[in-house]
């Protein structure tokens, strides 16, 4: 059953625990939360600081455009129900704020093949992202990452919500 046409869906760029293979990706797959359709991978046009912080090692995109790295993530088309769910899931607007960013889309070699991880020529799109402008000042001095993986070499293992 189709829940919404793509024309009535919002694009969301996820860079942390919501990505495929990460601890919270399952919420995007759960139809009871709404509809989320994978659209591809890309990176932010502008650099941002992506840090891992707090007692639960949560990835945060600090709303400081022009600092850090172009951050790699995934693009999803989501319906209104999923967008509202994600707002609640991301504690928006308290912990994260939903803002628009421009994302460069990676080229794909085929409909279901793996991406070649090179930017598509002049293909950018506007996407919502959950970033934060409300954080302790010392977070600006944490290491900046360009591609989050909860099991990454940074050694900062994410503590899932169900374990808190």
C-alpha positions as CSV (number, residue, x, y, z in Angstrom):
1,X,0.0,0.0,0.0
2,X,1.3,3.4,-0.9
3,X,1.0,5.8,2.0
4,X,2.1,9.0,0.3
5,X,3.4,10.1,-3.1
6,X,7.0,11.3,-3.2
7,X,5.8,14.8,-4.0
8,X,4.3,15.0,-0.5
9,X,7.3,13.6,1.3
10,X,10.2,15.4,3.0
11,X,13.8,14.5,2.5
12,X,15.8,13.8,5.6
13,X,19.6,13.4,5.7
14,X,20.8,11.0,8.5
15,X,24.5,10.9,9.5
16,X,24.6,8.9,12.7
17,X,22.7,6.1,14.5
18,X,19.8,6.1,11.9
19,X,22.1,5.1,9.0
20,X,21.9,1.5,7.6
21,X,23.9,-0.8,9.8
22,X,23.7,1.5,12.8
23,X,21.9,0.9,16.1
24,X,18.7,3.0,15.5
25,X,18.2,2.3,11.8
26,X,15.3,0.0,12.7
27,X,13.0,2.9,13.5
28,X,13.2,4.0,9.8
29,X,12.1,0.5,8.8
30,X,9.1,0.3,11.2
31,X,5.9,1.1,9.3
32,X,4.1,2.0,12.6
33,X,6.4,5.1,12.7
34,X,5.4,6.1,9.1
35,X,7.1,5.7,5.8
36,X,10.8,6.2,5.0
37,X,12.2,5.4,1.6
38,X,16.0,5.3,1.0
39,X,17.0,7.7,-1.7
40,X,20.7,7.4,-1.7
41,X,23.9,8.5,-0.1
42,X,25.7,11.8,-0.1
43,X,27.5,14.4,1.9
44,X,26.8,17.9,3.2
45,X,27.8,20.7,0.8
46,X,29.2,22.7,3.6
47,X,31.5,21.3,6.3
48,X,30.1,20.8,9.8
49,X,31.6,19.5,13.0
50,X,30.3,15.9,13.7
51,X,31.3,15.0,17.2
52,X,30.6,12.0,19.5
53,X,29.7,13.4,22.9
54,X,27.9,12.9,26.2
55,X,27.8,9.9,28.5
56,X,26.1,7.8,25.9
57,X,28.5,8.6,23.0
58,X,25.8,10.1,20.8
59,X,26.8,11.6,17.4
60,X,26.0,15.3,17.1
61,X,26.2,17.5,14.1
62,X,27.0,20.9,15.6
63,X,25.2,23.7,13.7
64,X,28.4,25.5,12.8
65,X,28.5,25.5,9.0
66,X,31.9,26.2,7.6
67,X,33.8,24.2,10.3
68,X,34.7,20.5,10.4
69,X,34.2,18.2,7.5
70,X,31.6,17.5,4.7
71,X,29.6,14.9,6.5
72,X,28.6,11.6,4.8
73,X,25.2,10.2,5.3
74,X,22.0,8.8,3.8
75,X,19.0,10.5,2.3
76,X,15.4,9.3,3.0
77,X,12.1,10.5,1.7
78,X,9.7,10.4,4.7
79,X,6.0,11.0,5.1
80,X,4.5,13.4,7.6
81,X,4.0,10.7,10.2
82,X,7.6,9.6,10.0
83,X,8.8,13.2,10.2
84,X,6.8,13.8,13.4
85,X,8.1,10.5,14.8
86,X,11.7,11.6,14.0
87,X,11.1,15.0,15.7
88,X,10.1,13.2,18.8
89,X,12.8,10.5,18.5
90,X,15.5,13.2,18.2
91,X,14.0,15.3,21.0
92,X,13.4,18.2,18.6
93,X,13.6,21.1,19.4
94,X,15.3,20.5,22.8
95,X,18.3,18.3,22.0
96,X,18.3,18.6,18.2
97,X,16.9,21.2,15.9
98,X,15.5,20.2,12.4
99,X,17.1,22.5,9.8
100,X,17.7,22.5,6.1
101,X,21.1,21.6,4.6
102,X,22.3,21.2,1.0
103,X,23.5,17.7,0.3
104,X,25.7,16.5,-2.7
105,X,24.3,13.2,-3.9
106,X,26.7,10.3,-4.7
107,X,26.4,8.7,-8.1
108,X,25.2,5.2,-8.4
109,X,26.5,2.7,-10.9
110,X,23.1,0.9,-11.2
111,X,19.7,0.8,-9.6
112,X,20.7,-1.6,-6.9
113,X,24.5,-1.6,-7.0
114,X,26.8,0.0,-4.5
115,X,27.6,3.7,-4.9
116,X,31.0,4.6,-6.4
117,X,31.1,7.3,-3.6
118,X,31.9,10.1,-6.1
119,X,29.6,13.2,-6.1
120,X,27.2,13.3,-9.0
121,X,27.9,16.3,-11.2
122,X,26.1,19.3,-9.8
123,X,23.4,17.1,-8.2
124,X,22.5,18.7,-4.8
125,X,19.3,18.7,-2.9
126,X,17.9,20.3,0.2
127,X,17.3,17.9,3.1
128,X,16.2,18.3,6.7
129,X,18.9,17.3,9.2
130,X,18.9,17.0,12.9
131,X,21.7,19.2,14.2
132,X,22.2,21.1,17.4
133,X,23.0,24.7,18.3
134,X,22.6,23.9,22.0
135,X,25.6,22.1,23.4
136,X,28.4,22.6,25.9
137,X,31.1,24.9,24.6
138,X,33.8,22.2,25.0
139,X,32.2,20.0,22.3
140,X,33.7,22.4,19.7
141,X,37.1,21.0,20.8
142,X,36.2,17.3,20.4
143,X,37.5,15.4,17.3
144,X,35.5,16.0,14.2
145,X,34.4,13.0,12.1
146,X,33.3,12.9,8.4
147,X,31.5,9.6,8.5
148,X,30.0,8.1,11.7
149,X,30.1,4.4,12.6
150,X,29.0,3.3,16.1
151,X,31.7,0.6,15.9
152,X,34.4,2.9,14.4
153,X,38.0,3.2,15.3
154,X,37.2,6.2,17.5
155,X,36.4,3.6,20.2
156,X,33.4,5.5,21.5
157,X,30.7,2.9,21.6
158,X,27.1,4.2,21.3
159,X,25.0,3.3,24.3
160,X,21.5,2.3,22.9
161,X,18.4,3.8,24.5
162,X,17.2,0.4,25.7
163,X,20.4,0.1,27.9
164,X,20.1,3.5,29.6
